[in-house]
Amino acid sequence: MNLKVFASLALVLFDTANAVPSFVPKAAATKQALSIRGGASPLDPDIAIKVLIGATGVQGAYSYLAPNKSMGLYNVTDDRLSTLLTEATGGQFLMFAITAYGVLFTDVSTIKAIGAAQIPFALSNLRNILNGESESCGCNMPAQWLNLAIFSFAAYACLSGADYATTAVKALAVYIGLACTQFRFFPEAALETWGIDLKDRSPVAIFETKCLGQLGIINAVLIGALISNVDAYKALGYSGIPALICLALLKISGDFEKVGFEVAKMYPWMALVAVTTIPLLL
């Protein structure tokens, strides 16, 4: 992926002159639908989902607010670039938690929940642009500003109730999905795309790039399903599929071991995602 792709997607976001009125999907499925989908699980689906959202929210907040320390929980020592990537990953964790909680457990519309979920990530992007951290890590600054513009515009469209909000969210889901697929499966090429020098692409930075991509794919699936009028609980279930696949690939590929990650601490995450999301698809 390169700036031409990003620019094309940005044009989709801003080309709203002839947009049709937004269709806002229902914020949450009925309690009856939840009980039917959760019937295959020994756990109460509502409780399991809240535990998952809470865990992702706490991990996201820690990675977002203390990116230089959060990976220490897993015995991984961040360098400067990987710290920047960890903060971005924290923003993606928070995006998931805010979106999921908003559509499932509040009366906020799906569109507004998605819009609110973009704020932490956009603020992090803006902060690191203004304080010079992105530039000092070697990031391509026009790409950083474009990225900020896309997330900010999508948040504004959703929170303001603009007629083109649905179009903006669909374009955002595509943008996140494409960019984060490259992060997850082609991390070195992704870092090069964003301007990072070869000498700064440490094993930990590459690992964090994969983690950022993994969270982004999860959010792209969740947001894309919700804006396509998929039931909110089922959309959450769909988002668990890439989560489990990517975690399994990190284990199979030996990526955890390459950076000294304590793999045993990942198993509870895998179990939580599995017992929460799989029953929602049944």
N, C-alpha and C positions, 0 to 999 in steps of 0.2 A: 504494500500500500504506500502511496506517496501523497504529496500535497494536492495533486490534481484530483485524486479521489476525494480527499477531505473537502476541497473547494466545491466539487460537484454536489456533495451532500449538504454543504452549507447553503448552496443555492436552492436546494429543495426546501430547506427550512425557511428561507426568506422569500420564496416565490409564493406568496399567499394572496395576491391581488384578486384572483378568481376562485379562491377557496370556497367550498361549500360549508354550511354550518356544521359545527362539530357534533359528532354523536358521542355521548358520554355513557359508557357502559355502567351497569349497576355496580355499586361499590363493593358489595359482599353478597355471597350466596346465602340462601336461607338456612336456618338452623337444621331444618329437615334434610336439606341436601348434604350438609356437613355430616350428619349422623349416618346417612346412607354411605357416603364415600369413606367414612372412617370406620365402617363396620368391620373391616378385616383386621384392624389394629387392636391389640390388647390394651392400648393406652387411649385415654380420652383425646380425640383429635385436637380439640381446642387447647388443652393443656400442652400437648406436645408441640403444637405450632407456636404457642407463646414462649415456650422454653427455647425453641430454635431461634425465634426472633430476638428474644432477650440475649441469648448467647452471641448472636451475630452483632447485635447492637453494642454489647460490652466490648467485644473484640474490636469492632470497628472504631469505637470511641477511643480505645487505648492506642490503636495503630494511628489514628488520625491526630490525636493530641500529643502522643509521645512516640513518634515513629522511630526514634533512635534507641528506644528501649523495648518496644513491644515484642520484637522477634527474639529478644533475650529469654522470653518465656519458653522458647523452643530450642534454646542453646545455639542460636544463630546470631553472629555479630555483624551488624550492618555497616557498610561503608557509606560515603556521602550520597552516591547515586541511589543505592538500594534503600537508604532512608527516605529519599524523595519518593521512590516507588512504593514504599511501605505506607507512606501517608496517603498516596493516591488509592492504594488498596483499601485503607481504612475508609476512605470516602465511598468506595464501592460497597463495602460492608454496610455502611450507614444507609446508602441508597436502597439496598435490599430491605433492611429492617424497617425503614420509614415507609416504603411502598407497601410491603406486606402487611404491616400493622394498620396502616391507613385504610387499605381496602377491605381488610377482614374484620377489624374490631372498632372502627369508628364510623360516623355518619358522613365523613368527608367523601366527596365524589372521587372516582378513580382518577380522573384527570388532575384534580387538585393534589391528590396524594402523590401522584407521579411527579408533579411539578415541585412540590415541597422536597421530595427526595433528591432533587438535583442540586439543592442549595449547598449542602456541605461540600460536595465535590467541586462545584464552581468556586466557592470561597477559597478552598485549598489551592486551586489552580491560580486564582487571582493573587493570593498571598505570596505564593512562591514566584510569581512573575514580578510583583512589586518589590519584594525584598531581595531580589537578585539570585535566589537559590536555583531557580530553573536555569538561568543563564550560566551560573557558575558550574553547574553540572554538565554543561555543554549542550543543553536542549536547543533545538531550532526554535527561535522565539516567534517568528510568524506563525508556525504551527501551534505554539502555545496560545497565542492570542486567538487564533481561529477556533481552537478547541474550547476556550473560554466563551467565545461568542456563541457557539452552538449550544452548549449547556445552559448558558444564561438566557438565550432566546427561548429555548424550550421551556425553561422554568417560568419565564414571564408569560408565554402564551398560555400555559396551563393555569397559572395562578390568577391571571387576569380574566379568564373565561373567554378568550378570543375565539372567534369562529373557526380559526385555522388550527386550534390546539391539537385536534386529533391528527391532522396531517403532520404537525411538528413532532408529535410523539412517535409516530410511525417512522419518520425520517431519523429521529434520535435513536430508536431501537436498531435501525439498520446501521447507523454510524457506529454505535457502541459495538454491535455484533461484528462488523467487519474489522474495526481497529483492534478489538480484543481477541479476535481469532488469530490475528497476526502476532499479538503479544504472547498468546498462549502456545502456539505451535511453531512460530518462527521468531523467537525472542530476539536473536541477534540481528536479524533483518529489521525487526521493529525498532530496536534501539538505534540502528543506523538511520532509519527513516526519520526518527525524531531528533537526529543530529548528534547522537552520542558517539564519541571517539572510541576506537577499538580498545585503547589502553584502559578505558574506564568501564569496560564491560566485564566486570568480575563475575565469578561463578555465583556469588550471592545476588548480584544485580540481575543476572539472567534468571535465577530462581524467582526473585521478586517480580520480574517481568511476567513470568508464567503465572504467578499467583494473581497479579493484577488482571491478566487476560482471563483467567478462570472466573474471577468474580464478575468481570464485565460481561462475559458470555451468559452467566446466570441471570444477570439483570436484563440483558437484551431479551432473553427468552421470557422472563416474567413480564416485562413491560410490553413486549410484542404480543404476548398472549392476552394480556388484560385489554389492550387497546383494540384487539380483534374480537372483543366481546366474549372471550372464554370465561367461564365461571371462575371466580377469584381463587377458590380452593384448588380447582384443577390446574389453574395457571401456576400456583405455587408448586403443585406436584410436578408439572413439566420442568420447572426450574431446577428441581432436584436431580434430574437426569444428567445434565452436563456437570453438575457438582460432583456426583458420584463417579462419573467417568473420568473427570480430570484428576480427582484425588487418587483414583486407582492407577492412573497413568503415572502420576508422580512417584508412587510407590514402586510400580513395576520397572520404571526407567532408572531407578536408583537416584533420582534427583534429591530426595530427602537426605540420603547418605552423603552426597557430594558436598553439601554445605553444613553437615553435622547436625541436621534437624533431628530432634528426638521423635522418632516415628511413633512411639507408643502414645504420645500425646495427640496424635492425629486420629487414632482409632475411635475415641469418643465422638469426635466431629462426624466421622463417617457413619457411625451408628445412629447419631441423632438425626442426621439428614435422611438416612434410610428409613428409620421407623416413623419419621414425620411425613415425608413426601410420598413414599411408595404407596401407602394405603389410599392417598388422595386420588390416585390414578385408577384404582380398582372399581 
